[in-house]
Amino acid sequence: MSLLALDLGTTFIKAAVLDLDTLQIGRVRRLPFPEPALGLPPLFHEFDPLVIVDTARRLLGELAASAPDAEGVVCCTQMHGLVLCDERGAPESRFINWQDQRALTPHPAGGTFLDRLRTQVSEDERRQLGHELQPSRPLCYLYWMAETGQLPATPVYPVGLADFVLANLCQSTPYMEATGAGAHSAIDLETLDWRHALIERLGLAGLQWPALRPFGAVVGELQLDGRTLACYTPVGDHQCAVVGALLADDELSLNISTGSQVSTLTAGWQPGNYQTRPFFDGRFLNTVSGIPAGRSLNHLVNLLTELARSQHIALEDPWGYIASAAAGVMASDLGVNLSFFDSAGGNRGSITNIHEENLTVGHLFHAAFASMAANYRTAAQRLAPGLPWRGLVFSGGLAQKIDVLRTLIEQQFRLPYRLSPSSEDTLLGLLALGLAATGRTTTVGDATTMLRAQYKAA
């Protein structure tokens, strides 16, 4: 038996065939994530949702033709995105993704929309929401819409990207699962239900808040080439990557890609000076997210390649040279703060202490990687001051590819590390989740144990 996997990432939309008998990932296909809509105000970041649906349909169709034993679809998605849709998945808005910062625009009554929102949320509510009240969250987008009179007149479902895509593909009622709903910043982590009193207070009670389904529930049926594929509840890509890293309770997860997070698993809800996110099997992730990573580094790359682009010169992938040049620098007195956008380190980055000898690509990126390593240690100390873990686990594209970054992080923590068993960590996570969803294992934890044995043997 096999399943089709769909990963709606920020940079790529990926699909693959997951063999539940051999525990292998096969026939991986990927297409670039569609370009954002043009002509939007500063801080707005939106996409045509039907282009995303068409891309997903194309990838699933290609793979279904080569996987006659595929019986279902498992899916993960970039978190903190929002689409408004009707009861059959037809879009009533564009897709707003996590890069959107409209909540930081001025409110007519003073301050920003985020400032006004925060005055209406108590400290106890923030704790129960997982300390996730940040500008790049759907609750903030919705509050902005309510305050500016831009919510649709008819009831619509405020759902995540994957929930919308599957509802559209299956022409079914949108549902959400806890890892996706938690990304909305509107569920109570004690009850794992929508925080209805807060929703009403913010003027959002007129929305059709989707019913929450447990992980592994079937939320729709997809018709492909005369076949019917069961579609299981989509999950957040952060939690999925952690599953794919096969994280143990005594390990610290560092997921480093376009964005990055430092996370640890807990048996129950343990609020603190960090974000708390629903996980699987009744567990939670304590995490510090929004740590600058690939998105900020790409700003540096774009600066360095601007002159070539202006002359229509297409450079080959610069990352090989960047990694080599950074590895050739033993230490740098250049200072780099990668907080070029609203993040865990603020919203104003910098490059400091420049002199003639250190203004090179090697020094620039060595300093940037060193800053990232220091940020990860600071974040880990927020999770547990004693750094009680026996080791680090790296997942995400940047962590997999850049040796010098891992070395600098290892020096900060003085702990051994391992890489996620697969460079396709979310797809391996979807394989584990598929085993649990189809009843091959009783829990997600059992599935990760099975895969640990498989990949250790390999």
N, C-alpha and C positions, 0 to 999 in steps of 0.2 A: 504494500500500500504506500502511496505517496500523497503529499500535499503540495499545493502551490504556495510559495511565500511571496509576500509583497511588502516592501519597505519603502515608505514614502518619506525619504530623507530631505534634507535642505538642499544638498548639491545634486543628488541623483535620486531617481526612482528606480529601485532594483526589484527584480523578481528572480525566483529560483525554484527548482524542484527539490523537495525534501523527501528522501527515501526513509521511511520509518522502519524498514526492515534492516537495512544496512547501516543506518544512522549516518548517512552521507548527504552533503549538499551538492547538487548537480545542476548543470546548465544555467549558470548565473547570467542574467541579462540586465543591462542598465541603460537608462536614457537620462540625459540632463534634465534637472527640474526646470519647468518652464520659466521664462523670464518674467519679472514683475511688470505690472501695468505701468505705462508711461504717463507723465503729466500729473502725477499726484503731488500734493503738498509735501514739504519737508517733513520727515519723521513718519510718513505713511508708507506702508509696505503691503501691497495687495497683489493678488494673482487671479487670473480667470480660472475658476474652479473646474469648468467643463474641459479645459485643456488638460488639467491634471487627470480627470476621469478618463479622457481619451487615451492618455499615455498609459495609465494603469490597465485599461482594457486591452490595449495593443500588446503589452508585455504578457499579460495573463493568457491572451489568445495564442500568442506564439508558443508559450510553454505548454499549454494544454494540448496542443496538437502533437507534441513529442512526449507526453506523459499520459498514456491512456488509462493508467491505473490511479490517476489523481482523483481524490474523492472530496477534497475540500480546500479552503483557502485560510491561511493564517496571516495576520497583518500587523505591522507596527508602524508608527507614524512619528514625525517630528512633533514635539510637544508644544503646547501653548498657542496653537493655531485655532482659528474660528471660522466657520461657515454657518450662515443662517440658511435653513432649507425647510421645505414643506414636508408633509407626512409621507411622501414617496421619494424624498431625496432630491427634488428639484431645487436648485439654488435660488435663494432670495437675496444673496449678497455675494461679493467677491470673497476669496479666501484671504484672511488677514493672518500673517504668520508672526513668529516670535520676534522678528526684527522690527516690528512696528512699535513706534514710540509716541503715538498720538496722545497718550495720557499725560505727556509732559508739555503739551501745548497750553497756553493761558486759558484759564476759566474766566468767563465774564465777571464773576463775583470776586476775582482776585486769586492769586496763586495759580497752580496748575490743576488740571482735572484730577491728577493723582493726589495732590494735596487735599482737594475737596473730598475725594473718596475716602482717604485715610481718616479724616475727621469723623466719619460716620461708622467706623469699624473699631470696636473696643479692643483692648490688648488681649483680653480673653478670647475674643473671636479670631484675632490674628493667630493666636496659638492653635486654636482649633482648625484653622484653615491651613496649618502647616507652615506659617510664616512665608507664604508665597505671594503676598500682596506687592507685586512689582509691576512696572509699566508694561512689560511684555507679557501680560496675562489676559485671557479672554474676559474676565470680569471687568478689567479696566477698559477694554474696547467697548463692551456693552454699556458701561456707565457713560462713556463718552457719547455713544449713540443716543442713549436716553436723555442726556442733558442737552444735546443739540437737536433733538427732535427727529432723529434719523432712524429710529427703529421702525420696521414695517408695521402697518396698521393691523394686519392680520397676524394671528399667532404663528410663530415660526420656531423651529428647533435650533438652539445654539449648540452646535456640535463641533467636535474636532475633525481634522481633515480626513482621517481614515474612516471615521463613522459616517461622514458625508459620502465619501467615495463608495463605500460598500452599500449604503442605502440607495445611492443613485444607480449603481450597477445592478442591484437586485430589485430595484423599485419597491423597497420595503421601508417600514417605519424605522427611523433612526433610534438606535440605542447607544448607551455608553457603558464602559467598564471602569472600575475604580481608578486604574492607573491613568486613563485618559481623562476622566472626570476630575481627578485631583489636580490636573494641569490647568483647569479652568479657575482655580482658586475660589471655588464656591461650594465645596463639600466639607462637611464636618468629619474630621478624622476619627472622632469618637464613635459616630454612628454610621459612617460611610454612606451618608445620604446628603442630598442638597441642603444647604443652610437656608431654609425657606424664609426665616425671619429677616435675615440680611438681604436676601434677594428682593423681598418686598420693600424694605427700607430704601433700597437703591433705585426703585422704580422699574424693576425688571420682572415683576410677577406676571406681567402679561405675556411673557414668552412661554413656549411649550417646553419646559425643561424635560429632557428625555429620561425615560425610565432607565435605571441602572441594572445591568445584568452581570452576573458573576463571570469571571474568566472561564472560558470553555463553552459558554452558551452559544447556540447557533442564532445569529441575528438576521440571516437572510439566505436565499438560495440564488446562486449565479448560474445562468444558462449560458453554456459555451459549447458550440459545435454539437448541439443536441444532447449534451450531458448536463446534469445538475450537480453543482458543487456546493456543499455546505460552507457558509462563511462564518467563522468564529469571531467572537468579540475582539476587536482590535485593541492593542495595548500601546503604551508609551514607549518610544524608542530608547529612552534612558534605562528604564527597567528591563527592557528586552536585551540591551547590550550587557547589562550586569548579569542577567541569566546566561548570556552567551559567553561571558568571561568565566563562567562556572565558579563564581565567587563563593568562598567558604566564609563562615561566620567570623573567623579570626584573621581575615584578610581585608585590606583597604583597597577599594576600587578607585582608579583614576581613569576616567573616560575622557579622552582628549581628541577632539575632532574640530568641527567648525566652532562649537562652544565646548566647554569642559565642565566636569563636575568631580568632586571628591565625595565618596559615599561609603557607608558601612551598613550592614544588615542588622536589624534588631528583631527580637521575637515579638515585641508588641510596640504600641505607640509610646515613644519616649520623647516628648517635646523638649526643645532646648534652643540655644542660640544658633539655629541652623534651620534649614527647611526639612520638613518631614513629608515623605511621599508614600502612598500605598504601594505595596509590593504584592507578592503572591503567597498563598498558603497562610494568610493571616499575618504575614510579617510586614515590616515597613523598612524604607530606606531613609536613614538620616543623611542629609546631603548638603553640601554647599555648592550652589550652581552659579552660573553667570561669571565664571572665572575666565578672563580673556585667553583666547587660544587662536584657532585657525582664522577666524574672522578678522581679528586684529592683525595677525601676521600677514594676511592677504593685503591689508592696507599698505604695509611696508613693501611688499612685492609690487603692488600696483604703482607705488611711487617710483621704484627703481626701474620699472619697465615703461614708464610713461613716454619717455623720449623715443624709444623704439616704436611704440604704438603710433606715435604722432607721425612717424615716417613710414607707416604701414609695414613695419618689419615684424614678422612673427617669430618670436623667440621660442626655442624649445623649452620644455618644462624646466623652469629655473631651480626647482627644489633640490636636484642632485648637487648642483654647484653650491647652493646655500648650505646644505647639510655638511658638505665637505669643507667649505670655508669656515663654518662655525666650529667644526670639530678640530680644525687646525689652530684655533685660539685656545691657549691654556687658561687664560683669565682675561677679563676686560674691565677697565675702569669706566667704560661708557655706561651710562644709566638709561634704561628703557622702562617706561611705564606703559603697558599695552592697553590701558583703559580708555580707548578711543571712543567708546560708546558707553551707555549706562550699563554698569557691570558691578561685580563684587568689589572692585577697587575704585569705584567712582565713575565719572563720565568725562574726565579730561586726562588724556595720556601725555607723555612727554619723552623727549630724548635729551639727555643732559650730559654735562662734562665732556663735551666734544673737543677734541684737539686733533692735530694733524695726523698723528699716528693711529688713532682709533676710529677714524671715520672710514671704515671699510665694511664690506658685506659680512665678512667673518666676524668682526667685532660687534656689528649691529645685531646680528642674529644670535650670537653667543650670549650677548647681554639680554636679549629678549627671552631666550630659553632659560637663562639663569633667573630672570624675574618670574617667569612662569613657575619654575621649581620652588622658589621662595613662597609664591602665592599658594601653592598646593600644600606646603607644610603649614602655613598659617591657617588654611582652611581645615586641615586635619586636626590641628590643635583645638579648633572650635568644636569639632565632633567629640574629641576625647583628649584632654590635655596631656595624658600620659603616653600617648601614641602606643596603645596596647597591642597592636596587630603584629603577627609574626612575619608578614610580608605584604608586598604591594602587588596588585594585578593591573596591568595596563590593557586598555581597550581603546578603540577609536583609531582612525587613520593616521593621525599625526604621531601618536604614541607608537604605533607599529613601525612607522617608516624612519623616524629620526632618532638614531642611536644616541647622539650627543644630548638630546633632550632627556632621554631616560637616564643617562649617566649623571646628569646634573641633578635630577630628582632623587636618584639613589644616594647621592652625596648629601643632600639635604636631610633625608630620612634615616640614613644609615641602616636600612632594612633591605633584605634581598627582594628581588622582584621576579615576576614571570609575566609573559605575554598571554593575552587571551589565546586559547588554542587555535583559533581561526582568525585570519585577517577580516573575515566577514562575520564580525561578532554578533550583529543583529540577526543575521540569517541563522547562525548557530543557536542563538536564543530562541528564534522562531521554531527551530527543530525541537528544542526541549519543550517549548510550549505546545507544539503540535502533539508530542507524545502524551502530554497530560490531557489536552483537549479531547483526544480520541480515545482515552481510557487505556492507552498502553502502559501508563504509570498512574498511580493514585494521586500524586502531587507533583508540582513543578520541582520541588526539592528532590524527589525520587528520580525525576528525569535528568537533573543535573548530575546526580550521583552516577547514573547509568553512563552519561556522556563522559564524565571524568575517567571512568574505567576504560571506555572506548578510546579516548584520546591519549591516555597514559600508555595504553598498550601500543598505540600507533607510534 
